[in-house]
Amino acid sequence: MLDLFDELTGVVQALDRENIPYALAGGLAYSVLVETRATEDIDLLVHAKDWPRIPNVLAALGFKELSGPMEFRNVRIRRLTKVLGDNVLVLDFVLAGEDFAEGIEKSLRLRHGGREYRIVPPDVLIALKKGRMSAKDRSDIEGLQRLLDESEP
């Protein structure tokens, strides 16, 4: 069985070794920032210029590029997948151009489950989620907005 946080740790350690900046996004970021919710994948924000190196870096961990690029309103995603027996783990990379680069540069360093993670700031996570706007994204945006409203003086 693939453990989401163990896999995340291996991925971010590999990216750190190669000096590839990233920030955790998506459901895991929401879980760390707002409240725990079910998620089955890992979303990372990376600079678009770093994407060509990433598949090779993570191949040693068993991740493969099995699907083509995904494009939404303002979000470009590249996917790597790890298959271990009946278990499948999806690793989505949101490619940051000038629009979302601040999500990496201003990432928050937060501890969760005894580990430190770089996480996209709530305002940038909201902007990313608006690019797709699934029902889950809308719900997450509400929770993130509450977090921002509570942190204002």
N, C-alpha and C positions, 0 to 999 in steps of 0.2 A: 504494500500500500504506500502511496506517495503522500508524504506529509507536507502540506502547503508551506508552513513556516520553515521546515528544514530545507525544502527546495529553494525557497526565497533566500535563505541564508547562503546556500551554495552559489546561487546566481549572483547575488550582490558581492560576494567575496571575489568571484571571477571577474566581475566588472571592475571592482576596485583594483585588483592586480593589474589590469590592463589600462588603468586610469581613464575609464569611461564613466563620466558623470551620469547620474540617474536620480530619479525621485519616484518613490512608490505612489501609484495613483489607483483609481478604481475602487473596488469593494474593500480591499484590504486597507487602503488609506482611510476610507470611510470608517472602517471598524476601529482603527487606531485613534482617529480624531473624534468621532462622535459616539458610536455605540457598535457593539459587535453585531454583525449580520452575516448570513450565510453567503459564501462566495466560493467558487470552484476554480478560479483562475488567478493569475498574477498579472497586474498591469503596471508597467513602468514607463515613465516619461524619460525619453533620451533625446539628445540632439540628433537631428536628421543626418548630419554629417557622420555620426558615429555608427549608424545602422550597418553599413557594409562590413564592419569588423565583427559585429556582435554574433552572427550565426556561427562563425568559426570559433569564437571564444567559448560559446556555450555548447558546441558540439561534443566536447569532452564530458559534459554532464548528461549527455543523451538527448539534447534538444535538436530537433530537425525542422527545417522550413518545409512544411507540407501543404501550405496554402498560399495563395497569392495575396497581393496588397488589398487592403480595405480602405475605402475613402468615404468619409461622412462630410457633413457641411463644412466644418472647420478642423476636422481631425483625420490624420492619416495614421493607419495602424499596420504594423507588420507582425506576423504571428510565428512563433516557434512552438512546437509540440513535443512532449515527451510521452512515450508509450512504454509502459512497463507491465507486461501481462495484460490484465483487464483494466489497468489503471491508465488514465490519460490526464495529463496536465497541460493546460494551455497557458502560454506566456505571451501576452500581448505587449508590444512596444508602441507607444504613442510617440510619433516623431514630432519633435518640437522644432519649428522654424522660429523666426523672430517673435511670432505671436505667443508662444508658450515657453520660451527659453527661461523666462524669469521663474517658472515653476521649478526649474532645476537649480538655478543660481540662488534662489531664496528658499530652498527647501528647508523644512523643519527637521531637526534631529530629535526624535522621540524614542523613548524606550517602551517596548511592548514585549511581554513574555520573556523578560531578561535579556533582550537584544536591542541594539540601537538601529533605527532605520531612518533613512532620509525620505521625507514625505512631502508631497506637493502641498503648498499652503491651501487653506480652504477656498479662498477666492479663485485661485487658479483651477482647483478641482471642480468648482462650480462651472467655470467657463468650459472646461473639457467635457463635462457631462452634458452641457447644453448642445454640444456638437452632435450628440447621438440621440438624446432625449427619449430613451425607453421609459417604460413605467417605473422601473427600478431607479433609473437616473433621476426622474422627477422626484421620487421619494427621497433619494439621497440629497438632492439639492435643497429640499425643505429642511432636512436635518442639519446640513452644513450652514444654511442661512441662520437657523436658530443658534448654532455655535457662534457664528460671527456676531449676531445681535447680542448675545449674552456677554461677549468679550468687550463690547463697546462700553465706554464709561458712562 
